Amino acid sequence: MRRKSKQIVLYFLVLILACMTVSCGKTEEKETERPEFRDDAVFAVNGVQVTLAEWNLYACPILDEIDNLYGKDIWDYKMDSEGKLFGEALQEYIREKIVNIKVVAGKAPGLDVHLTEDDRTEISLAASEYMEKLTEEQQKEYGITKDMVENVYEDNLLATKVYEYLTLNVDTSTEETEVRHMVLRYIMLPKTYENKSGETVFYSDEEILSRKSRIEAVKSALDKNPGATLKDFESDDLTVTDLIVDYNGLKERLPEDMAGVVFWLREHEISRILESDEAFFIFECVKLSDEERTKAARIKIIEQREQQVFEEAYIEWKKDVEVINNDPVWKSITDMFNARSDTRS
């Protein structure tokens, strides 16, 4: 259970990536009646006020990660020709991140998506673990309480459940040509070389015929020795190259008809001599499928389908989103972020 509770803090990451992909830039404030903000509110999302403490729960881990990965110099970086500093762009990103979670989690009741008692137990454990890592001084400085941590975790988990609900019936079938990565070896004799000027030029017709004869001799020897592999014929002028590739990767390297020949080789089968405009090839299928890469490709395709389904829903939801900044608090965060930089706009 403790392992699962730790995972709760990571639940929202996939969702955030999907949300940020479809957000199409920052959320614009709409001309509307401003709410009566509480003193510590940073902004409001459809009337729901986000406090500075809740902001810190999202912002502090991001700030720590940025400092660890990029150091202090990143804060001097200007994001556009108008001189917007990195901190200002990051501030907008964090706001967008919170807005995304609030919007998606807010759709849960209408979709009959709810947290279970087990979910709440896990959230309580995760919140307790989080609070244990904070000193009393940090809790006071950032205004963080356990109830607040639990509320943020609940929003994130609800948003994740909404994502899962929307993508539950996504087609998970895939074509072999979409996902299968095969393990190959091949030898190649080029018809071209690079001259002293760095230009690619063709060998003479006589030399090309000689090279063709050379590779035909290798293929003949392979055919006469069923147990032989390309490695048995590696020499100074015939380098054997290992390759893990999918069908699209083959089409990038070879004409499409040749790519099809190679892709449909059986395990341990050796191709006929393949000739392109630039070279002669012989391919050997060492392994029909590299399971790890094939699985990763399949997962990627399914995730892309899921993201597309989610994006279609989220784009519609975003049309009704109303975000209003509490200007004094928003400006104080801008000043704090910019203070990390030695540059002044």
C-alpha positions in Angstrom: 0.0 0.0 0.0 2.9 2.4 0.7 4.2 1.9 -2.8 0.9 2.8 -4.3 0.5 5.8 -2.1 3.8 7.1 -3.4 2.5 6.7 -6.9 -0.4 9.0 -6.3 1.9 12.0 -6.6 2.8 10.9 -10.1 -0.7 10.2 -11.4 -1.2 13.5 -12.9 2.0 13.6 -15.1 0.6 11.8 -18.1 -2.6 14.0 -17.9 -0.6 17.2 -17.7 1.4 16.3 -20.8 -1.8 15.7 -22.7 -3.5 18.9 -21.4 -0.5 21.0 -22.2 -0.4 19.6 -25.8 -3.9 20.8 -26.5 -3.8 24.1 -24.5 -2.5 26.0 -27.5 -0.7 28.6 -25.5 -1.6 30.2 -22.2 -5.1 30.6 -20.9 -6.5 34.0 -21.7 -8.3 36.0 -19.1 -11.9 36.9 -20.2 -13.6 40.3 -19.7 -16.0 39.4 -16.9 -17.0 40.5 -13.4 -14.0 40.0 -11.1 -14.6 37.9 -8.0 -14.0 39.1 -4.5 -10.6 37.5 -4.0 -9.4 36.3 -0.7 -6.0 37.8 0.2 -4.0 34.7 -0.6 -5.7 33.8 -3.9 -3.5 33.6 -6.9 -6.3 33.3 -9.5 -9.7 31.8 -10.0 -10.8 29.0 -12.4 -14.5 29.2 -13.2 -15.0 30.9 -9.8 -12.9 28.4 -7.8 -10.0 30.3 -6.2 -6.5 28.8 -6.1 -4.6 29.9 -3.0 -0.9 30.7 -2.8 -0.4 27.5 -0.7 -2.0 25.3 -3.4 0.1 27.2 -6.0 3.2 26.3 -4.0 2.3 22.6 -4.0 2.6 22.6 -7.7 5.3 25.2 -8.1 7.9 24.2 -5.5 8.8 20.7 -7.0 9.0 22.3 -10.5 11.4 25.0 -9.2 13.6 22.5 -7.5 13.7 20.3 -10.6 14.6 23.3 -12.8 17.4 24.4 -10.4 18.8 20.8 -10.2 18.7 20.3 -14.0 19.6 23.7 -15.3 21.1 25.7 -12.5 20.6 29.4 -11.9 21.5 30.6 -15.4 18.2 29.5 -16.8 16.5 32.3 -15.0 18.4 34.8 -17.2 17.1 33.3 -20.4 14.8 35.5 -22.5 11.9 33.6 -24.1 11.0 36.0 -26.9 12.1 39.2 -28.7 10.2 41.3 -26.2 12.4 40.2 -23.4 10.0 37.9 -21.4 12.1 36.1 -18.9 12.0 32.4 -18.3 10.3 32.9 -14.9 7.4 34.7 -16.5 6.9 31.9 -19.0 7.2 29.3 -16.2 4.6 31.2 -14.1 2.1 30.9 -17.0 3.0 27.2 -17.4 2.3 26.5 -13.8 -1.0 28.3 -13.9 -2.0 26.4 -17.1 -1.0 23.2 -15.4 -3.3 23.9 -12.4 -6.1 25.1 -14.7 -5.9 21.8 -16.7 -6.2 19.7 -13.6 -9.1 21.8 -12.2 -11.0 21.7 -15.5 -10.7 17.9 -16.0 -11.3 17.0 -12.4 -14.4 19.3 -12.5 -15.9 17.1 -15.2 -15.8 14.0 -13.0 -19.3 14.3 -11.4 -21.0 14.7 -14.8 -19.3 11.6 -16.0 -20.1 9.6 -12.8 -16.5 9.3 -12.0 -15.7 9.2 -8.3 -13.0 8.4 -5.8 -13.3 5.1 -3.9 -12.7 4.6 -0.2 -9.4 2.9 -1.2 -8.5 5.9 -3.2 -9.1 8.2 -0.2 -7.1 5.9 2.0 -4.1 6.0 -0.4 -4.4 9.8 -0.7 -4.4 10.2 3.0 -1.2 8.1 3.3 0.5 9.9 0.5 -0.4 13.3 2.1 1.0 12.2 5.4 4.2 11.1 3.8 4.4 14.4 2.0 3.9 16.4 5.2 6.5 14.3 7.0 9.1 15.6 4.5 8.4 19.2 5.3 9.7 21.0 8.4 7.4 23.1 10.5 9.1 26.2 9.1 8.4 25.1 5.5 4.8 24.3 6.3 4.4 27.8 7.8 6.3 29.5 5.0 4.3 28.0 2.2 1.0 27.7 4.1 0.7 24.0 3.4 -1.6 21.7 5.5 -2.4 18.1 5.2 -6.0 18.9 4.1 -4.6 21.0 1.3 -2.3 18.3 0.1 -5.1 15.8 0.1 -7.3 18.2 -1.9 -4.5 18.6 -4.5 -4.0 14.8 -4.7 -7.8 14.3 -5.0 -7.9 16.7 -7.9 -5.1 14.9 -9.7 -6.5 11.5 -9.2 -9.9 12.5 -10.3 -8.5 14.1 -13.4 -6.6 10.9 -14.1 -9.8 8.8 -13.6 -11.6 11.1 -16.1 -8.8 10.6 -18.6 -9.0 6.8 -18.1 -12.8 7.0 -18.5 -12.6 8.9 -21.7 -10.0 6.6 -23.2 -11.4 3.3 -21.9 -12.7 2.1 -25.2 -9.8 3.2 -27.4 -8.8 0.6 -30.0 -5.8 -1.2 -28.8 -5.2 -3.3 -31.9 -2.2 -2.6 -34.0 -0.8 -3.7 -37.4 2.5 -5.6 -37.6 3.8 -2.9 -39.9 3.0 -0.3 -37.3 4.9 -1.8 -34.4 7.1 -4.8 -35.1 10.8 -4.0 -34.7 13.0 -6.7 -36.2 16.7 -7.5 -35.5 18.7 -7.6 -38.7 22.2 -7.8 -40.1 23.2 -6.6 -43.5 26.1 -6.1 -45.8 26.2 -3.3 -48.3 28.4 -2.6 -51.2 28.0 1.0 -52.4 28.1 2.1 -56.0 29.4 5.5 -54.9 32.3 7.0 -53.1 33.4 10.4 -51.8 36.1 12.1 -53.8 38.8 14.5 -52.4 36.4 17.5 -52.8 33.8 15.8 -50.6 31.5 15.1 -53.5 29.6 11.8 -53.9 30.4 10.2 -57.2 29.6 6.9 -58.8 32.3 4.3 -59.5 32.9 3.4 -63.1 30.5 0.9 -64.7 33.3 -1.7 -64.7 33.9 -1.2 -60.9 30.1 -1.4 -60.2 30.0 -4.7 -62.2 32.9 -6.0 -60.1 31.2 -5.1 -56.9 28.0 -6.8 -58.1 30.1 -10.0 -58.8 31.6 -9.7 -55.3 28.3 -9.7 -53.6 26.9 -12.4 -55.9 29.7 -14.7 -54.8 28.8 -14.1 -51.2 25.2 -14.9 -51.9 26.1 -18.1 -53.7 28.3 -19.2 -50.8 25.4 -18.5 -48.4 23.0 -20.6 -50.5 25.4 -23.5 -50.6 25.9 -23.4 -46.8 22.5 -23.3 -45.1 23.9 -22.9 -41.6 26.1 -19.9 -42.6 25.4 -16.3 -41.6 26.5 -13.0 -42.9 29.1 -12.8 -40.1 30.9 -15.7 -41.7 31.7 -13.5 -44.7 32.7 -10.3 -43.0 35.9 -8.9 -44.4 37.7 -5.6 -45.0 35.5 -4.7 -47.9 32.3 -6.3 -46.5 31.3 -4.9 -43.2 28.3 -6.6 -41.4 26.1 -4.0 -39.8 23.6 -4.8 -37.0 20.2 -3.0 -37.1 17.0 -3.0 -35.1 14.3 -1.3 -37.2 10.6 -1.2 -37.9 8.9 -1.0 -41.3 8.9 2.7 -41.5 12.6 2.7 -40.6 13.3 0.3 -43.5 11.3 2.6 -45.9 13.5 5.5 -44.8 16.6 3.5 -45.8 15.4 1.5 -48.8 13.0 1.8 -51.7 9.5 0.7 -50.5 9.5 -2.6 -52.5 12.9 -3.5 -51.0 11.7 -2.6 -47.5 8.8 -5.0 -47.9 11.1 -7.8 -48.9 13.3 -7.3 -45.8 10.4 -6.8 -43.4 8.7 -10.0 -44.3 11.8 -12.2 -44.0 11.4 -15.2 -41.7 13.6 -15.6 -38.7 17.2 -16.6 -39.8 16.2 -16.1 -43.4 18.6 -14.4 -45.7 17.4 -12.1 -48.5 18.2 -12.2 -52.1 20.6 -9.5 -53.4 18.8 -6.2 -53.3 19.9 -3.4 -55.6 19.1 0.3 -55.2 20.4 3.2 -57.3 23.2 3.6 -54.7 24.2 0.2 -53.5 23.8 -3.6 -53.3 22.5 -5.3 -50.1 22.0 -8.6 -48.5 19.9 -8.8 -45.3 19.7 -11.4 -42.7 16.8 -11.7 -40.2 18.5 -12.5 -36.9 15.3 -12.2 -34.8 11.8 -11.6 -36.1 10.8 -9.3 -33.3 12.7 -7.3 -30.7 10.0 -7.6 -28.0 11.0 -4.6 -25.9 11.0 -2.1 -28.8 7.9 -3.7 -30.4 6.0 -3.4 -27.1 7.1 0.2 -26.7 6.0 1.0 -30.2 2.6 -0.6 -29.5 2.2 1.4 -26.3 3.1 4.6 -28.0 0.5 4.1 -30.7 -2.2 3.3 -28.2 -1.2 6.4 -26.1 -1.4 8.6 -29.2 -5.0 7.3 -29.8 -5.9 7.9 -26.2 -4.5 11.4 -26.3 -6.4 12.2 -29.5 -9.7 11.1 -27.8 -8.9 13.1 -24.7 -7.8 16.2 -26.7 -11.2 16.3 -28.6 -13.0 16.4 -25.3 -10.6 18.8 -23.6 -10.7 21.3 -26.5 -14.5 21.6 -26.0 -14.2 21.9 -22.2 -11.6 24.6 -22.5 -14.0 26.8 -24.4 -16.0 27.4 -21.2 -13.0 28.0 -18.9 -12.8 31.4 -17.2 -9.5 32.3 -15.5 -9.0 35.5 -13.6 -5.8 36.6 -11.9 -5.7 38.2 -8.5 -3.4 40.9 -9.8 -1.5 41.8 -6.6 -0.6 38.2 -5.7 0.1 37.3 -9.4 2.5 40.2 -9.6 4.2 39.2 -6.4 4.9 35.8 -7.9 6.2 37.4 -11.1 8.5 39.6 -9.1 9.7 36.6 -7.1 10.5 34.6 -10.2 12.2 37.5 -11.9 14.3 38.1 -8.8 16.0 34.7 -9.5 17.5 36.3 -12.6 20.3 38.9 -12.8 18.6 40.3 -15.9 15.9 42.9 -15.8 13.5 43.4 -18.6 
